[in-house]
């Protein structure tokens, strides 16, 4: 569906026009800059790589800087660029992790460092299968939604990796802009390779609760959270934006959305999983 080509390395050129959008790290450093160019879009990761996205979203050319490895280029594509391109192509793509249980999927939606990867990885060490770590891709079908399997890897902070994953797991090369490590395979982790039915979406709280709390969300609150979690390349494509909001409205009205909060402690994860399984089972019934 999307073709990626990695071109020869080159120094990033200075662009005359300003970016129409940017994302920054907590210290204010620019992580991503978005530009409109004659051929479509340019997604720039300063000091790392430029990704040229065609106007129709079906072709992507990566132009790394000379010091950027092929592994880093592909990591940026999988984690950052591809979800945006899939959104451009009409998919619903959300910043979320998900696991497969008994042939259906539980999704955990949260902002970066919100705990979704750790929670999903803890399920995967307890018999479930990871469906996706960073980007949840949904296909709307009659009677519900299907979840497409993501890249078979998970990104974790050191403390989560030490608490959950056995030593010796294969990892991708370290990246200069994050201390998270991408685990490509681990003896204690399973990864799903099939499309599954979406059973529940849990929107994670801030971890201030000292117990596991699950509360039903109304459609209006769900809509707000879905908009915040959406991967969108450009917000001035009115036709695409209207279609996306229509799709979100239909999804928000499904009785599958819940607010979930729990203490962010590794020694409580087993209790958290148990509570989620009990809730998902009751709700499904």
Steps between C-alpha positions, in 0.01 A plus 500: 500500500786739589839484330810607694825579322818595687710740295869584531594700812514877472522804725161652581442807287374827646136549402369847424139443599418443869361168623122484524530281810761372745542271798749556780669312780439608863814717490366691199721329242324446168436131439302529177434780253230480233526689170295523183707454185412488132489118498289471816644509851840494665527359852833603653672351802773761559849353480366156408297473179245655264201301379337618178137387484316516168180703482288183487692340785593188304874557467760600758866581440735512798807722467718440808786725604844338458527392865156335520491121485257300290353360824426850628337598169274196509414559866390856421295374210324224693433702815442851373447526125302190406214567748464852355500365145239236583285776646543692175380191312176494697583259782413570862837497678538576871789540741431180693626157597292183478499131594310200369304278738283210385486629144403859581694814587524732799648840414667742740502865391734753662745775427874432489633363832142434610565134581330330204809312375585373848142385557480324163841338549394374843199329337734349239721351773189343658369308199344764275649610169613851411299638208668839476714724715471857375236526225159334495355460149124435481289384209128566530284204403138403536430448867835619634867569439804291409849570632797457267815349656787744539877463488613207723690711751443709812675811634563510875686713751782327690298443817212339308739281303677385815171426678330317215747358249759226548860594432640445152210634294593617150486877471515755221789749498474784752351826374646843581171665603359244746617273779232247415619175345316312227481128580482300179445167665498353846446155643221628722313699233255382236389702198176464307521467121129504417213744476277487808169644619520809721332418831581798723689831497636616836613863532770514766489750785802672654577232759380703797255231611616260771256233377391370160210714377299433184224740401274507196552803274232686310529560128596867534798425725604211278491725194735749665746227595490341156576834334797553734635150429459513120793493260427772242755628251315820407197665654419723200388212277133573559359198321731262686437676831122484457517130417725439800266678742202308364687175562599610852139590577384151404777340705431721804139381511601136541462374861863393527677803650614533861721723712764291680726615779726300727814543712814501284686237699651184357397295803135590432493403132364151566205652688449753219492225237258296707263794541509579129433138406208482740357824365548410133344160557198645679456773241531253214240281665 
